[in-house]
Amino acid sequence: MEKSAMPIVNARLHEKRYQIFISSTYSDLLEERRAVMDAILDLKCFPSGMEMFPAVDMEQFEYIKQIIDESDYYVLLLAGRYGSTAPDGISYTEKEYDYARSRNIPVTALVYRDIEQLPQGKCEKSEENQRKLLAFRRKVMEGRLCTFWDSADNLKYELSRSLKAAFDQYPRNGWIRNIDQRADTTDSDL
């Protein structure tokens, strides 16, 4: 049988993949960030967040903005801490959120259901940061749909569900694997 002159197209090679920026406080949400990364990887997408940042000769927030600009979607994971602040007194998490919104990057906001139920070690200690956190939560939840979570397992499920909806409602450029396939390539060669 003669081989076709048309290349064999493997549909998996044309699946769109997205880069998704993960924003949150860090040390208090290690387990939760892992669950978020797992959910993103399960969706065959690329997670991007502070765990992957290299040491570069660039101001921290300028580098963060560059990575957000390269991302298709933005995930905010918000719990009981406001986070470390920039010189202007605004947390890096809030600055990232504001920047993603200003760039019209679709935001999926995952907000801890009841911060009163969090262990003290995962909550803000200073009254000023507690106030800033509550104001930030209000800003995130005002006029938009948010997903609430209360465990890492619940978070993974809710994020997966929310991102699938975002992919359908707000399609982005994403990434498509670029392979030069020849007519004699078969699925088993891949």
N, C-alpha and C positions, 0 to 999 in steps of 0.2 A: 504494500500500500504506500502510495506516495505521500510524503509529508506536505502539509498545507503551507502555502506561502505566507499565510497570516500567522502572526505570533500567537501563542497560547497565552491567554490572559487569566491570571489567577486572581480571583476577586479579592482575596485577602490582601494582596499587594496594593489594592486601591482603597482600602479602608482608611478613612480619615482619622488621624490621631490629633489630640489637642495637648497643648502645654497649659498646665493649670498651676497658678501661683497660690501657695498656701500661706496665709497670714494669720498669726496668732502670737500670744506671748509664748515663751519657749519652755522654760524649766518646769513650769506647773502643768504643762500639757504634753509631755513627752509621749505617753501612751496614746493619747488622743490624736496627736500628729501622726503617729505610726499608723493608726487606724485610717486616718484620712489618706495617707500615702498609699496604703493597701487598697482602699476603695478606688483611688485614681488609677493605680496600676491594673486592678481588676477590669477597669473600663478600657484598658489598652491605651491609656494616655500617659503623658509625661508630667510627673509632679515637679514643681520648682519651689524651693523655699530655702530658708537660711541654712539648713543642713548641707546644702549643695554649694553655698557661696565659697569661692576661693579667696585667698588673701590677695587683694588687688590694691594697687596704688590709686585709690579713688575714694572720695568721700562716701561714707556708708549709704546715705539716702540716695545719692546720685546713682550708685550701682543698683540699688533696689528698684528705682524708677526704670532703669534700663531693662531689668528682668521682667518687670510688670508689663512694660511696652511690648516685650517679645511674647507675652503670654496671651492665650486665647480667652481664658476664663480666670476669675479671681475667686478664691474661697476664703471667707473670713470665719475663723473659729474663735468665738468669744465666750469667755467664762468669767472667772472671779478676779482677774488681775487686769489692771490698766496697762501695765508694762513699762519698760524703760523708756525714758523720754528724751527727745532731742533737745538741743539748747533752747528752743522756743517753748518748752514745757508740754508739748503735745507728744503722746506716745508714738513710737514708730509704727505700731499696729494701726492707730487711727490715721496717721499720715499716709500709710499704704492704702488704706480703705479710701480716703479722700482722693488720692491720686488715681486709683483704679476707676473710681466714679467719674473723675474729670476727663479720663481718657475713653469713657463709654465702653469699658470692658465689662461684660456681664458679671455681676456679683452674685454669689451664692453665700448667704449669711446663715451661719449655724450658731445659734445662741443657746447657752446653757439655760435650761428651763427655770431653775430656782437657785440663784446664787447663795441663798440663805442655807441651802443644804450641802454646800461644798465644805470640805474640811478647811480649817483655818489656814493651813499651810498653802492652800490654793486660792486664798483671798487677799485682797489689799489690806494692809495694816494701817496706813495713814488715812486720815479723814479726807484729806485733799484728793488723794488718788481714788478713794471710794467714790467721791463726788464726781470726779472726772470719768470714772468707769460707768457710773449710772447715766451720766449725760451722753456718753458714747453709745451705750446700749439704746437709749431713747432715739438717738440720731439714726442708728442702724435700723431700728424697727419701725420708725415713723414713715408711714405711707408706702410701705413695701411688705411683701411676704417674706417671712423668715422661717427657718426650720428650727425647731427646738429639740434639744437632745439632753440626755441625762446619764449616758454611759458610753464608753468607747464602742461597744457593739452596736448600740442604737445609733450612734453618730455615723458609723460606717454605712449602715443601711440608709439612713436619711440623706447622707451626702450622695450616695450612688443614685438614689431616686431623684434627688434634686438636680444633679448634673445631667442625667438623661433628659429630663424636662428642659433644661437650659440648652442642651445640644439641639433639641428639636425647635425650641422657640427662638433661640438666638444663634443661628448657624454662623460659624466663624471659618476663617481660612484653614486653620489647622495644618497638618502635615500629611502628605501622601508619599509613601515610599516610592523612590524613583529607581527602577531597575530596567536596564536595557535587556529585554528578553528577546531571544532569537527563536526562530520557528522550531528549532530542534530542542528547545527547553521543555521539560515536563515538570509536573508538580513534584515528582520525586527528586528532581535536581535542586529544588529550592531548599 
